[in-house]
Amino acid sequence: MGKISVSVEGFTGDYAGLNGVREMKVSRRAILGASLTLGFQNFGDLMSAPGRQWLHRILQGCSSLNCLSKTGRGWSGHEFRDSLDGSEKSQLSYWQGMIFAKLVAANVLSVPWLANVDDLVSSGTVVTDDETEERGDLVGRCHQNRWHVVEAKGRSNPYSADLIEKAKQQARRIATVSGEAPVTHSACVASLWKDPIEVILADPPPDGDESLDFQDGQFWKNYYAGITSYIQEFSEITKFTKPFVGYTFASLAPILRELPEETIGVLQPLPTEIGIDTRILENPSMAPKIIGMSKEDGPQATGDGLLLVGPFGNLEKLKRGS
C-alpha cells in the first residue's frame, strides 16, 4: 500500500478542523475500485462501444496503475508516462485526477459517493438551465446526507497558482443540488509528478447561481447503474460467496481477458471478482443506510460498498485493506 500527501486548505465552519497536511494510504485495490465506479456509471454505452473505446473506458483503472509506481516515499508517476505524447498524457492526467479526487473526498470529507455531473446531465438525471462546462466535475453525498461539489484536476508537470484558482471558480458555481446548498465546494488538484503524489484540496466560499435538480432516488440509481448492471449480467456463484454472505458477485474475466498477457503480468495481482451487497443491487437507494451500519456487520468493502476480491484468496490480507 502506497501513500500520497494531501494538503487541505480553506475549509471553514464544521470542516475547519480538516485544514492541514496529512499522509493518506492508498491501495492498488482502491485505485482500481474508484476507476471502476467512475467508469461504469453508463454500462450500456460501455458494453456497446467498439473494442478499443470499450477497452479504454473500462480499463482506465488498469492504465492508471500501469502509469504509477511505488517508491520509498509513496505513490508517484512512473517514468513511462514521460514517453507519452501530449494528448495521451493529458487524458491520463485527467483520469488520474478524477480517481484521486474520489479517493481523497472519501477519506477527508467522508464522501464515498461522487458522480460525474456531465454523466448526470446527459443521462437526464439532472435538470439544469446552465449549459456551461465551467462547473465542478463531481457532485456527491456524504454520510451526513449533505451535498458536496468537487472540481478535479490532474497535472503531470508543474503548474501555476492560476490552475487552482480556476478549479475553485468551477467548483463554486453550483449553488444548489436537489434544492440544497452544498456544504463544501472543493478544488482538488493532483500533482502527479511529485514523489509522493501531492493532492491539494481547497474549499472556496460559494459564488454561483447554477442549480442541479433531481430526485434523491435518481442520484443513487445513476451512481450504481453501471456496477449493478454489470453484476446482474455476469453474476455467478464463486468461492467468495460463503465468506461474504449477502453479497452478489460477478467475474471480472469479461474485462480482464481483453488485456494483453504482458499487461496482465505487469499489473498482477489483479482481482478476479467484483461484488456488492445484494440489497444495494436490488435497490440502490438503500446504500446510505446499509453502508452506514457498523463495519463489524459486514466485510471491509470500499466506502460505496464495492468489493473487489481475489486472486490470491487471502481473505485476512483483504480485510487489512491491502
Buried (B, 14 or more C-beta within 10 A) or exposed (E): BBBBBBBBBBBEEEBEEBBEEEEBEBBBBBBBBBBBBBBBBBBEBBBEBEEEEBBBBBBBBBBBBBBBBBEEBBBBBBEEBEEBEEEEBBBBBBBBBBBBBBBBBBBBBBBBBBBBBEBBBEBEBBEBEBEEEEBBBBBBBBBEEBBBBBBBBBBBEEEEEEBBEBBBBBBBBBBBBBEEEBBBBBBBBBBBBBBBBBBBBBBBEBEBEBBBBBEEEBBBBBBBBBBBBBBEEBBEEBEBBEEBEEBBBBBBEEBBEBBEEEBBEEBEEBBBBBBBBBBBBEBBBBBBEBBEEEEEEBBEBBBBBBBBBBEEEEBEEBEEEE
